[in-house]
Amino acid sequence: MPAVQRGARAPVDPPGATLKRARLAAGWSQRELAARAGVHQPQVARAERGDDLQVSVLARIAAPLGLQPGLLAVAPGPGASAPAAAAALHDTVADSFESWRRTWPALDPELFAVQARMLRAGRHVESAIEHSAKLHGLSGGDVVVLGTLRRSGSAHESTPTELKKLLWISLPGLKKRLDKLEERGLITRRANPRDARGFVVALTKAGLAIVNGLVRNSPEPLWHTLLETAPADLRQLSGLLRSFLARLEARAAGRDQGKPE
């Protein structure tokens, strides 16, 4: 057997093999990945075989795994364990540091890396919410409404106006969600004794069971990754995001009101 040269790069897998390895590392079947990506299972199979697919379709398949079509051929380091290899495979952002540094030498590459990682994290959050909701025939927005009611005191009830403020959604849009949830028997609506023209929304036992089940028995990788994160790290991450979002939203609000930045 020929000797392996020291420092030689590991061979790069074809994109289809990389995609399949990422899927298996996540513990998903082709059907589950297809559901998360919003495509058909045969399209996932074609992507893993290396068949020609539209870039837009490949991007949809790759997104739930934290991959991008142009960066699918990423090889883990020699001797890497399965979990470590999966982690290295998913951190495609690091591969762009040198190009960012070369293209914009006056800027810290972390400026771009943070945006890229926030985008990836956001996709994982949206995917987790939507996938959990689909298990019950609901949308992600429906689950958010149920979760908000669950947190609304011991009676698990609120008014549409209060929900609107918490969810940042229009009243017509909220009404559509409430209509659907009431039809499914997950909420009730009754007249508001404090407002003759309004009503009170409350969780039913069925709605409460869905919310509690999603928290206690969530199958989502995102949720389990958060659960295994050290409390101190969670607090630090939450604090950094809180500070960043406060500054970002204050600046965005000033721009929208025509104030100088």
Order of alpha helices (4+ residues) and beta strands (2+ residues): alpha-alpha-alpha-alpha-alpha-alpha-alpha-alpha-beta-alpha-alpha-beta-beta-alpha-alpha-alpha
